[in-house]
Amino acid sequence: MGEALLRGFLRAKVSSPGRICASVRDWERQEALERIGVGSVFRDATEGGSRDVAHFARILLLCTKPQALPEVLESLAPHVTEEHLVISVAAGVTLKALEEALGPHVRVIRVMPNTPALVQCGASAYALGRNATQRDAELVDLMFSSVGFCIRVEEKQLDAVTGLSGSGPAFVYLMIEALADGGVAAGLPRETALALAAQTVKGAAQMVFSDDATSESGMVHPGVLKDRVASPAGTTIAGLTELESSGVRGAFIRAVTRAAARSKELAAARRRRRLATRVAASAAQPLLRVAAPLGRLAVRALPANLLAAAFAAARSGRMNPWIMAGLLVYCVGVTIYATNTRRQVEVATATAASSLDATSASGSLASASASASLSSVDAEAASKAAAAGQDKKKERSEVCKVCGGTGQVSYENHMQAYDGTVCPCCLGKGRVKRYQGNLISALLSFDP
């Protein structure tokens, strides 16, 4: 859908290719967008790509599949500001869910287009979010009107729009195929029958929008057009009688209502999954507090050489099931320990920041008190104790093998270089606990 809309926008000259940037998840999609002339294409829609697109663009069009959208929103949220307009075409993802994921200040609009937008004959409906303005609505109307028909609706009507115009093209394709099959059964060649069937549907749809419409909507009622074609005792009324007796009208009605109901079911299922994830995260907190010490013991208990032997056995295909099970338990312990350590670092950072604020507020008073109470002998003793503590700390730690003690690393990620990034192993300190340094160096030395 995203590529169809993009091609439609370019054909309608809504924007020039050089002013469009995109973020994709695979190389094939990147190559396809580069072939049609998109100015900048970034990889990793769920990582750095979202950040790069948010930096260069102010109108963000989300065209990922609904099941992949939460991950994209999570990576995009820190980089979206009040200046951005976010347009989502993901079916079943509500405005409330988008605003909760991106923040209460973000302007969000939800659009339901269809694939004929590729040939500038699309049918789109949109609903405004809480912070979207009238100017945003006019912009969306301009964009999607350039690739077909566009109308504004209430969000509660978008499920019906999904069943009608979103799934409708497939219903019409089935009808065209059936008409062509009927032509073949009546004696026409396949290509001739298909061309006549497709042009008949196209012309009939155009007649509904003809200039002789007298209603306020600017359209001619299909029943009026049908009566103009069906003459008494003619071929058309005979065919219509057969269609009505076969329940074709009811079948189309049921197809639209069933597709709309399915859209509601999918949206409800996503809401249940989000709720279940939140409940599971809340329930996991006590378990993490209990499992973190066990994970710490697992990290310390397994030597690096045993881990290397396990990886070597796995690569050679001679992995013992018991070793595999033990390695799995060990990896779970490492994950729990790392998660708990990261949270402790975040809490410690926040505590240090608040302590720093409090210290700076009373800094002059503390300095005066310290000067009055400490003698030169006490100061010398304190200095020696601090030096001894530093030496003891160094005995329990070692130089970080990831950054070489500098506290910073440089790496390349999808043709982009990052220099001076804080080392993820030592968190910029240059030294790590001995067992932690051995573990990470052992992991980095493997290529399983």
N, C-alpha and C positions, 0 to 999 in steps of 0.2 A: 504494500500500500504506500509506503514512504517513497519508493522509487517511482511509482505511478504518479503520485502527486507532484514530485519533483520534476518529472518529465513534462507534466501538464503545465506547471508554472513556467517552465522554460519555454515551452511552445507558445504560451500566451504572453510571454515577455513581461511577466510580473516582476522578474528580477533577472539580472545578468548572471551567468554561471560563476564568474569570478567573485561575486559578492556573496556566494553561498558556501557555507562550510558544513561538514557533516561528520558524524561519529558513527563508526560501524563496529561490528564484532568479529568479522572474518575478512580474509583477503579477497575472496571472490566478490563480495559486495563493494569493497573498496575499489577494486579494478573496474567494476561496472560504473560506479559513480565518476571515476576519473575519466572513463571513456566519453561520458556525456558532458564533460567539461567543468565539473564542480571544482571551485577554486581550491579548497583545502579539505582533505579527508583525513580524519584522525582515527587511529585504532583504539580498541578498548573502550567501548561505550560505557562500561561499568567501572572504569578506572580513570586514567588521565584524560581520555577522550572527552568525557562530559565536561571536565574542567576547562579544557581548551576551547570547546564550542561555546560555553558560557562566557568565556573571556572575549571572544571575537564577535558574537552575535547577541542581539537584544530580543529577537523573536525565536523562541525555541520550539520546534515542532517534534513532538514525541511520537514516533511511528513504530515502536517496538511491539512485540507480541505481549498480550496482557500478563502472561506468566513471567516474562522477563522484566516487566516494567518496575516492580519494587526495587530490584537491584540497581537499575538505572537511576531511579529517583533518589536512592540513598547516596549514590556517588555525586549526583547533581546538586542536592540540597545545600551543601556548604557554599556553593559558588553562585547561587541565584539571589538576586537582589530585587528591590522594588522596581528597578528599571526594566526588568525582563518581563516579557509576556510569554507564558507557557501554554502551548496548544497541544492537546492530547487527542489522538485518534484511536486510542486503545479501547476496544469494545468492553463494556462492563465495568470499567474503572471509574468510579464516581468522582465528582468534583470534591466531595468531602475527603475522600482518600488522597487525592492529589494535594489538597491544601494541607492536610495533616503531615504528609511526607515532605513537602517543600517549605512549609512555614506559613503562618497566618498572613504575612504581608505580601505574598506572591500573587500576581494576577494570573488567573487560570481560566482557560476556555476549553470546553470539551466539544469535539466535532465528530460526527459520524458521516464520513464520505463513502463512496463506493468506487469500484475499479474503473468504470467508464470515464473517470476523470482523466485517464491516460489519453483519451481521444477528445478531451474537452467537452464531454457530454455527461459529466458526473452529476449526481444528486447528493447534496450534503445538507445536513442539519446541525446546528450548533446551539449550545447552552452556555450562559455566562456564569462564571464563578462569583464569589462574594465580593472580590476586590476589582473585578473587571469593569472597565468604564465603557461609555458609549463609543468613544473613539476606538477602543479595542474591538468592539463589535463591528464597527464600520470597516476596520482593517481586515478582520476575518472574512467578512462578507465580500470585500474586494478580492481577497486572495482566492477564495473557493468559488466565487462567481466567474472567475477567469477560466475555470476548468469545468463549467457547467452551471447547474442550478443550485442556489443556496438559500436556506430559509432558517429563521431563528425559532426555536421551540423551548418549552420548559424541559428541564432535565428529566423529569419523570416520563416524558414522552420519547426519550431517546431509545428505550428498549423496543418500542413499536417501530421507530425509524430503522433500527437494526434489522428487524424482521421484514420490513417492506423494501426499503431502498438498499440496505446493506446486503441482504441475501437475495433480493429481488432479481438482480441480473442472472443468477444461476437458474431461477425459475423460468426466466424468459429464454435463456439458452436451451433449456429443456423443451420449451414450447417451439422454438425455431427448429430444433432437431426433429421433433415430432411432425411438424408441418412438412419438413423436407422428406421425411420417411413416407408421409402420405403422398407427396408428389411422385416419389419413386414407385410407390405401389400403384399409382395411377398411370405410370408409363414414362415419366420424365427421367433424364439422366441425373445422376447424383449431384454433379456440380451445378447444373441448371436449377434443380429443385432447391438446393441450399441457397443459391443466390436470390431466387425469387422469394423464398421464405424470409430471409434476413431483410431484404428490401421492403417486403410487405409489412413486417413489424416496425421497421424504422419509419416508413411512410405513415402508418397508422398512428404512431406516437406523435409524429409531427402534426397530424391533423387535429389532435386534441389541443395543440397550442396554436392553431390557425388564427388568422386575423379576423375571421368573421364571428369570433366568440362574443356573446352578448352578456355573459355573467360577469360579476365583479372580479372574479378570480382571473379573468382573461383566458379561460379555457372552455372548450366545448365539451359537454357531457358525453362520455362514451356511448351511452344509450341512444342519444340523438344520432350520433354518427352511425351506429349499428342499424337503426331503423332506416336510414337513408340508403344503406346497401341492400338490406333484405327486402326484396320485392315479393308480392303475393305469389305463392306457389312456385317460387324460384329455387335456384340451387342453394343460395345462402341460407334461407330459412330452413331448408332441409338439413344442412350441416349444423346450424345452431340447435335444431331440435335434437340431433344426435349428441351434441356436446352437453346440453342440459340434462338429457336422460342419463348420461354417464356420470353426472355429478362433477363436471370440470369446475364450475363456478365455486362449489363448496370446497373442492380440493385446494384451489388457490387460497381461499379464505383460511382454511385450516393450516396451510403451509405457512402463511404469514404469522398467524397467531401462535403457532408452535415454535417458530423461529424466535419470536419476541419473548415467549415464555422461557425458551432456552437461554436467552441473553440474561434474563432475570436470575435464572438458576445459577449461571456461571458467576454473576456478580455476588450472589449470596454465598456461594462456595468460597470465593476469595475473601469475603468478610469473615467467614468462619475460620479460614486458615490463619488470617492475621490475628484474630482473637486467640486461637489456639497457640500461636507463636508467643504472644505476650504472656499468656498463662504459663506456658512452659518455661519462659525466661524467668518469671517470678518464682516459680517452684524450684528452679535450678540454683537459686542463690544459696539456700542452706546446704544443698549438696556440694556446691563448690567450696564452701567454707570447710566442710569435712574432708573433701577429696583433695584439696590443695596440699595439705601436709603429706598425704600419701604420694601425690605426684612428685613432691620434692624429694622424698625418700627414693622413689624410682629413678629420678634423674641422678642422684648420688650413687645409687647402688650398682648401676650397670656401667662398666668401664667402656671406654671408647673402643678398645680393641675387640671386645665382644660384639659391639654394634657393627664394627667393620666386618667381622666374620659373618654376621647375620646377613649383611648386604651382599657380601661375596657369594654366600650360598644361594641367595635369592637370584642373583644374576646367572649363576651356573645351572639353575634349575634343580638343585639338590637340597632345597629347603625342607627341613624337618617340620612336620606339622606343629610339634610342641614349641620349637623355636619361633615359628611364625606366630603362634598364639601369644607367646611371651613378648615378642616384639610389638604385637598389636596393643597388648596391655601397657607396655612401656610407652608407646606413642600417645596413647590416651592420657597417661600420667603426665607426659611432657606437655601436652596441650593444656591440660587443666592447670599445671603449674605455671605455664607461660601466661595463660589468661589471668590467673590470680595475681601474678607479678605485675602485669601491665596495669591492672586496676589499682594495686598498691602504689605504683609509681604515680598514677594520675591523682590519687588521694594525697600522696605525699607532696606532689607539686602544688596542688591547691592549698594544702596546709602551709607549705613554705611561703607561698605568695601572701597569704593572709598574715602570717607571722612577720613577714618582711614589712608589710604595710604598718602593722602595729609597732614594730621596732623603729621604723622611720618616724612615726608620729611622736615617739617618746625618746628619740635618739639623744637629744641634748641632755636630758635629765639623766639617762643611763651613763653617759660619758662622764658627767660631773661626779656621779656617785662612785663609779669605778676608779676614777683618779684619786678620790679621797680615801678609798678603802684599801687599795693594793699598794704594797711597798715594792721596792725593787727586788727583794728576795723572793716574794710571792710571785712576782711576774716571771722571774727566771725559772722558778719551780714549775709554774704553769707551762712555760715554753718547753721545758724538758719533757713534761708529761705528754704534751701534745705531739712532740717529735717521736716519743716512744710509741704512742698510739698509732701514728702514721706508719712507723716501721712494722708494727704488728699487723696492721691492715694490709700492708704490701706483701707480707709473708703469706697471707691467706688469699691473695689475688695474684693475677698475672696480666701481662700486656695482652690486650685484645688482639686476636689473630685475624680478625676481619678487617679492622682499620689500621693495624700496625701500631696502635697506641696514639694515633692522631685524633681519634674521636669523630672523624668524618670519612665518608666514602664517596666515590664517584662511580656512576654506572650509566649504561645506555639502555633505554627502554623504547623499542619500536622507533628507531631512527631519531630519538631525542636524547640528548646527553644531560645528565644531572650532576653537577659538581658541587662539592661542599655540603652534601646531605649528611645529617646527623646519623651516626652509625647505629643501626637497629640492635646490635649486639650489646654494646656497652653504654648506649644512650648518650654518647658524646663524652664519656669520662675517660676513655682510653684504657681502662683496666676493668677486668671482670673477675668474678669468683672463679677459682681454679677449675672446679668441675664444670662450670658453665662454659669456660673457654675451651676446655678439652672437648666437650660435647659438640659445640658449634664448629670447631675446627675439624672434628671427625666427620660431621655431616657435610661440610663443604668439600671434603677430600674425595667424596664418592661421586660416581656418575652412573647410578643404577639404571 
